[in-house]
């Protein structure tokens, strides 16, 4: 093993260790870039090792950071975040919960199915996991518990459904991935559409089956009024506005009318207009949404800056060649290598956030997968589905802690853990189906061309 390989491995191990210690991600990434640049210079100048990393990397990092800041694709991020935050405050989800409960309330497991359908609509409009989980918890969890649903099933449903926004377009994770891999955002949006809906379908199927065979898990509520034409019309009116916004945003991208950045602007304006029409928009709401948008955007871009410097130094030390050599040296063949990458990503999701994995790990492994002859859109969507499990897997499952923060008394972390296990298995089942049947990802992008 060369000195460069040893430094690259040490740099990666240091990243994992410091993340687990609780230090801020952006400071860890940027700090490690500086520390290992200094180490490389000392080894090169004082000890005579040919490292290949020098002080020029500091100016290179500044240039790369500037390229990130002037990237027009990333302008879509704050506008998509604003759209999600504003829709959360518009009250649309509350109307959906009321009207869908009137339609599905008499079905065994119908309340959980209602939460899933609302989660699918929220996923296609907000894409903010924390906001979706909290909103679904406040709207759906008390109702399900009131009507005798098993606490673990109710909590698991809310957690799992709330994570769909990280995959279903417009997803900020897909925007970040497209930028890191120099891919088309539209291709990733199209490729992720069917897999996202597939996961939602698997959730609904599981809820109907488990409530059918285990009558204590999701009993039929008492006193629910029968389905009527008025209830169906109420659902239609409730979904009309979010569906129109989804079509305006995603349709303009898919049909080539607007770029993702322009479509994000349309979505932000549309969300603000919906809140205004529903009389939910005022000065306090606007100030609160702008503050949340600014904070979230600053958090993501701070990690961008640190990850840019970290990746540059890691590549200077030969980290990408080390990863490529290790993967290509596996005795599994091309398909086995892809499975190994996805399995390692699943394990990393227990300890790392999706942002760090997307910015650090994905750019290292994607070129290897592409060199093996696999479709990069297909692999990236599978990578995204795999990362969705990171929100549910302990000890760093953020959706679990979002829910715990607003859950009623009696819903502990152990209850939530038990509830999310079946949904993690369903996500892995969905990942397996995508792996076996590539057209689930590639069909829609092929139609676009």
N, C-alpha and C positions, 0 to 999 in steps of 0.2 A: 504494500500500500504506500502510495506517495504521500509527501507532506501536504500537498494540495487536497488529496482525498481525505486525509485525517482532519484537516481544517474544515472542509465542507461538512463532514459528518458531525464534528463537534459543534459547528454553527447550527445545524438542524436540531441536534439534541438539546442545545442550549435554548433554542426557541421553544421546544416542547416543555422543557423544565420551567422556564420563566413564565410561560402562559399559565401553567398549573399553579404557580406560586401566587397568582392573583394580580400581577402587575398589568398596567394598561397595555393593550395589544400594540397600539401605535408606538409607544415608547420602547417596548421590547424590540420591535422590528427595526426601528431607526437606530436604537442604541446598539444592537448587535451588529448592524452594518458598520457603524463607526468603530466599535471595538475590534472587529475582525479585520477591518482595513488597517488599523494601527498594528495589530499582530502581524499581518502579512508584510507590512513595510519593515517592521523590526527584523523579521526573519529574512527578508530579502536583502536589506542594506547591511545590517550588522552581522548576520550569520551566513550570508552568501547563498541562501536558497532561492531558486528561481520560482517565485510565487506567481507573478503576473498581475498582482493587484497593487496599485500605488496610489499616491495622492490625487492623481487625475480622476480617480473614481468619485471623488467628492464633487467635482464639477460635472461629471457625467450624471451623477445622481440628481443634481440640481436641474440639468437639462431634461432628464426623464420626468421629473416631477412637473416641470413646466409643460411638457407635452401632455401629461395627464390633466393638468388644470385647463388647458385650452382645447380639450377633446370635446367636440360638439355632441357626441353620443352620450357622454356622461351628464350633459345638461339635462337629459331626461330624468335623471334620478331625483333631484329635488322636486320636480313637478309631479312625478308619479307619487312621491311621498306626500306632497301637499294634497293631491287628489284623494289618497286614501284617508288622510287625517280629516279632511273636510267631509267626506262621505260618512265617516264614523259619527260626526257631529250632526248630520242632517236628519237623523231619526228614521231613515229608510229601513234599517234592520229591524227596528221595533215594529213597524207596520207589517213587514214580512212575517215576523214571528207570530203576530196576532192572527193574520189571515191564513197562513199555512197551517197553523194549529187547528183552525176551524175545518180545514179540508182533511188533514191527515190524523187528527186527534183520535178518531175512533178506530184507527188501525193499530194492531199490536206492534209496538215499537215505533209508532207514528211520530211521537214527539222527537225521538232521536233522529228519525229521517228528516223531520222538519229542520232541525239544527244543521244537518248535513247539507240540505239544499240551500239554506241561508249561507252556510260557510262557503259553498261553491260560488254563489253570487258575490260574496264579500271578497273571495280570492281573486275574482276577475275584475274587481274594482279597487280594492285597497292594496293588497300585496304586502301589508305590514303585519307580521305575525303577532307581535305583541298586542296590537289594536284588535285584531280578529279574535284572538283567544279571550281577551278580557271582555269584549263585547258579547261574544257567544256565551261566556260564563255568566254574565249579568242577565242576559235575556233568557237563555235556555236551561241553565243548570237548576235554578230554583224551581222552575216549572216541572222538570223531570223528577226532581226529588220529592216535590209535593205530591205527585201522582204515583209514588211508590217505585220509581226506577231504582235499580241497584246502583249505589253510589259510585262504584268502580266503573260500571258501564257508562253512566252519565258523564263522569269526569274524563274517561278515556275518549269518548265521542267528541267532547268539546276540544280537548287537546289536539287530537288527530285532525279533525276538520279544520281547526284554526291554522294548521301548518300548510294547507293546500295553497295558500297565497304565495308561498315561496316558489312554487312550480308553475301554476296556471298564469298565463300572461294577463296583464303586463306585470312581469316579475322583475324586481330590482336585481335579484340574483342572476337572472338570465342576461340582463343588461351588462352586469359586471363581467360575466363569463365571456360574452361576445367581445367586450373591449379587450380583455386579457388575451384572447385567442385570435384577435383580428378577424372575427366572423361577422356575418350579418345578423343583427338583432332580429330582423323579421324571420329569418330561417329558424332561429332558436324558438321564437314565439310560436311559429307554426308547428315545429317539431314537438313542442311540449304540450300542445293543446289536447291531443287525444290521450297521452299518458296521464295528464292531470284529471281529465274526465273519467278515465279508467279507474283511477284510485277512488274518486268519489263514488263510482258505481260499485266498486268492491266494498266500500264502507257501508253503503245502503244495503247491499245484498247480505252482508254479515249481520247487520242490525235486524233485518227481517228474519233471517234464519235463526239467530240466537233467541229472539223474542218468541219465535214459533215453538221451539223445542224446550226453552226454559221460561215457563210462564211467569216466574217470579222476577226475571231480569228486567222485563219491560211490560208491565201489565197495561191493559186497556184502561184509560182514565174514566172515572165516573163523572156523570153529569155533562159530558161533551155533547153539544147540540149536533144534530145530523147534518150531513153535507147538503148544501143548498146552492141554488144558482147564484144567490147573493154572495155566498162565501167564495165561489169560484171567480166571480167578477172582482171580488175584493183582492184575491191573489193576483189576478191579471193587472189590476191597477197598481198593486204594490210592486210588481216586478217590471212594469213598463219602463219606469225611469232608469233603473240600473241597467236593464238590457239595452236601452237606447244609448246610454253612455258607453257600455262595452262595445257596441257596434261602431260607435263613432270613433273610439280609440283604436281598437284592434282592426276594424274594417278598413280604416284609412291607411293602416300599415300594410295589411295583407293585399290590398288592391293597388298599392303603389301610389296612393293619392298623397300621402304624407310620410315623412321620415319618422322614426320613433321619437325623435326630439320634438318635432312639430305635433305629433299625435299626443305626446305627454302634455303639451301646452293646451291642446283641445280638451284633454281629460281634466286638467286642473280648472280650466274655465267652466267646463260643464258641471263639475262637482260644486263649484261655488254658486253657479246658477241654480242648481237643484236645492242647495241649502237656502238660497234666497227665496225661491218659490215656496218652499215649505216653511218659511218664516223662522228659520233657525239661524240665519246669518245676522250677526250683530258685531259691534266693535270688540267685545270681549272674546267671542268665538274666533274672530279673525286673528286677534292678537295671540290667542292660545295656539291656534293651528300653525301660525307662522313661527312661533317660538319652537314648537315641537318639530316642525319641518327643518328649521335651522339647526337644532341640536342633533337630530338624526343624520342630516347631511354632513355636518361637521365631523361627527363620529366616523362615518364611512370614509370621508376623504382624508381624515387623519390617518386611518389605517392604510389608505391608498399610498400616501406619502411614505410611510414606514415600509410598506411592502415593496414599493418601487426600489428604494435604496437596498433593502435586504436581498431582493431577487438579483439585483445587479451584482452585488458583491459575491453572492452564492454562485452565480454563473461564472464570475471571474475566477473563483477558486476551482471551477470545474465541476460544480454540483450537478449540472444538467447532464454532462457526459457520464458522471458516476451513476446517476439514476438510470440513464438509458442503458449503460452497460449491465447494471444489476438486473434490470427487467428483461433485456434480451438474452441474458445468460440463464434465465429460468428454464428448466427442462419441461415446459408445459405446452409449447406451441403458442401461436398467436392468440387463440381463444382463451387458453389458460392464463396468458399474461393479462388480458383484459379482466378476467374474473379475479385474478390476484389484486389488480389495482382497485377494483370495486370493493373487494373484501377489506383491503387495507383502509380505504376511504370510510367504510362503515365503522371500522374500529377507531379510526381517528375522530369520528363524529362523537364518540363517547367523551372526548376530552377537549376537542377544539370546536370553535364556532365555524359556521359555514363561510364566513367572510375570509378568515385566515386560510381555510382549505382551498377556497376558490382562487385566492390571490397568490398563494405560495405553491400548493401541491398541483393544482390543475395545469398551470403553464409548464410544469416539469414533465408530466406524464402524457399530456395530449399529443405532443410531437411524436412520441414513441408509438402511440396507438395509430396515429395517422401514417407513420412509416410502415406499419404492419399491413396497411391496405384497408383499414376500417373507415367507415363514414364518420367524419368528425362531429357532425350534428347529432347523429345517433349516439355516439359515445358521450357527448357533453350532456345530453338530456338524461341518459342513464346516470351519469355522475351527479346531476342535479337531483334526481329521484333518490339516489343513495344519500345525498346530503340532507334530504328532508327528514330522514330518520334521526339526524343529530339533534333535532328539536325535542325528540321524545325519549332519547336514550340517556340514562343516568351516567355520571353524576352532573353533567352540564346541560341537561335537557331544558332549554329555556322555556318552552311551552309549559312544562310542568310547573315551573316557578312563577310564570305569569298567572297560571290558573290558581296556584296556591295563594297568591297575593289577594285574590278577590273571592275565593271559594267560601261558602257558608261554613259554619262550625260543624265539625264532624268529618270534613273532607281533608284528611291528612295526606302527607306525601306518599305514604305506603299505599293508600287507597288509589291515588292517581297512578302510581307505578303499576299496580295490578291492572288498572284499566287500560293503560296504553300498550301493554304487551301484545294483545291480539292485533292492534292496529299497526304495530311495528312489523309483525308477521305479514299482514296484508300488504304493507308497503314493499316488503321483500318479495312477495308473490307478484306484485305489479312489476317490480324490477325484473324478475325472472321472465315474465311474459314479454316485456319489451326486449329483453336480450334474445329470446327465442324468435320473436316475430318483429323484425326490423321495420316493416311497413307501418307499424303503429307510430313510428317517429317520422319516417321518410316520406310517407304518402302525401301529406299536406304540403310540405316544401316542394315536392315534385310537381304538384298541381300549379304552384305559383309560377313555375317556369314553363 
